[in-house]
Amino acid sequence: MSSAPFTYEPVGATRDDLTFCPPGFHPMLVRTRLGEGREVFRRAAEAVMTWRMHRALGVGIDATADRAAPGVDVTVSLAGVVKAPCRIVWTAEEPRRAGWAYGTLEGHPETGEEAFVVDRTGDGTVWLTVAAFSRAAKWYSRAGGPATRGLQHAYARRCGKVLRELAAQDPAG
């Protein structure tokens, strides 16, 4: 774990409220239905907690641990060019909710927090929620303006599509 400071406040704010967005940041909330039942939840939760979902998206993941946990440093890379250093700020592994959030570190193109949470509702439906609050930190993020936020939303929707496929796979098959 590095000692690099986070580039935003309040760190960990998404833990209790995925819709939280401090002044001056842009909110994002994308929710995708993954399927139904305990097995879909279990497979989806494991794919999120072990970086499998992110790797299946085709992004580079360099993490200081094989599983998400508070304090684990993660660098996400896009096309091997854009490097986005982050640190896990919280995790949840509960019977009906699993996931984590990371906060941005110096060098990330954005500043803020992003959460990836799988939950199983009372009727057994399994959902992925990708929630974030962020603002541009690099010149190219600022120059992209609304297009940058559009890419963030597209990435969140792609997370849901990929995780739905991973959660539907029969591990014995």
FENDASUL-V903367 format. One record per backbone hydrogen bond with DSSP energy under -0.5 kcal/mol. NH is the residue of the N-H (numbers start at 1). CO is the residue of the C=O. E is the energy in kcal/mol with one decimal. If there is no record, write none. Layout:
nh=NH co=CO e=E
nh=NH co=CO e=E
//
This chain:
nh=7 co=104 e=-1.9
nh=13 co=10 e=-1.5
nh=15 co=12 e=-1.7
nh=17 co=13 e=-0.7
nh=20 co=17 e=-1.7
nh=25 co=22 e=-1.6
nh=26 co=134 e=-3.4
nh=28 co=132 e=-2.0
nh=30 co=130 e=-2.6
nh=32 co=128 e=-2.8
nh=34 co=126 e=-3.4
nh=35 co=126 e=-1.1
nh=37 co=124 e=-2.5
nh=41 co=37 e=-2.1
nh=42 co=38 e=-3.0
nh=43 co=39 e=-2.7
nh=44 co=40 e=-2.5
nh=45 co=41 e=-3.0
nh=46 co=42 e=-2.3
nh=47 co=43 e=-2.1
nh=48 co=44 e=-2.0
nh=49 co=45 e=-2.7
nh=50 co=46 e=-1.7
nh=51 co=48 e=-1.1
nh=52 co=47 e=-0.6
nh=53 co=47 e=-2.2
nh=55 co=51 e=-2.7
nh=56 co=52 e=-2.4
nh=57 co=53 e=-1.0
nh=57 co=54 e=-0.6
nh=58 co=55 e=-1.4
nh=59 co=54 e=-1.4
nh=60 co=77 e=-2.8
nh=62 co=75 e=-2.0
nh=63 co=61 e=-0.5
nh=64 co=73 e=-2.1
nh=68 co=49 e=-2.9
nh=71 co=88 e=-2.7
nh=72 co=69 e=-2.2
nh=74 co=86 e=-2.3
nh=75 co=62 e=-2.3
nh=76 co=74 e=-0.5
nh=76 co=84 e=-2.1
nh=77 co=60 e=-2.2
nh=78 co=82 e=-2.3
nh=79 co=77 e=-0.6
nh=81 co=78 e=-2.2
nh=82 co=78 e=-1.7
nh=83 co=81 e=-0.5
nh=84 co=76 e=-2.8
nh=86 co=74 e=-2.9
nh=87 co=103 e=-2.0
nh=88 co=72 e=-2.7
nh=89 co=101 e=-2.7
nh=90 co=101 e=-1.1
nh=92 co=99 e=-2.6
nh=94 co=97 e=-3.5
nh=98 co=118 e=-2.6
nh=99 co=92 e=-2.3
nh=100 co=116 e=-1.7
nh=101 co=90 e=-1.9
nh=102 co=114 e=-2.5
nh=103 co=87 e=-2.7
nh=104 co=112 e=-2.1
nh=105 co=85 e=-2.4
nh=106 co=5 e=-0.6
nh=108 co=105 e=-2.0
nh=111 co=135 e=-2.4
nh=113 co=133 e=-2.0
nh=114 co=102 e=-2.3
nh=115 co=131 e=-3.5
nh=116 co=100 e=-2.9
nh=117 co=129 e=-2.7
nh=118 co=98 e=-3.6
nh=119 co=127 e=-2.3
nh=120 co=96 e=-2.3
nh=121 co=119 e=-0.5
nh=121 co=125 e=-2.7
nh=124 co=121 e=-2.3
nh=126 co=35 e=-3.1
nh=127 co=119 e=-2.8
nh=128 co=32 e=-2.6
nh=129 co=117 e=-3.0
nh=130 co=30 e=-2.9
nh=131 co=115 e=-1.9
nh=131 co=129 e=-0.6
nh=132 co=28 e=-2.4
nh=133 co=113 e=-2.0
nh=134 co=26 e=-1.9
nh=135 co=111 e=-1.5
nh=137 co=109 e=-2.9
nh=138 co=109 e=-1.6
nh=142 co=138 e=-2.2
nh=143 co=139 e=-2.7
nh=144 co=140 e=-1.3
nh=145 co=141 e=-0.9
nh=145 co=142 e=-0.7
nh=147 co=144 e=-1.9
nh=148 co=145 e=-0.9
nh=149 co=145 e=-1.3
nh=150 co=146 e=-2.3
nh=151 co=147 e=-2.2
nh=152 co=148 e=-1.9
nh=153 co=149 e=-2.3
nh=154 co=150 e=-2.3
nh=155 co=151 e=-2.4
nh=156 co=152 e=-2.0
nh=157 co=153 e=-2.4
nh=158 co=154 e=-2.3
nh=159 co=155 e=-2.2
nh=160 co=156 e=-1.7
nh=161 co=157 e=-2.0
nh=162 co=158 e=-2.8
nh=163 co=159 e=-2.8
nh=164 co=160 e=-2.3
nh=165 co=161 e=-1.8
nh=166 co=162 e=-2.4
nh=167 co=163 e=-2.8
nh=168 co=164 e=-1.3
nh=169 co=165 e=-0.8
nh=169 co=166 e=-0.7
nh=171 co=169 e=-0.7
nh=173 co=170 e=-1.5
//
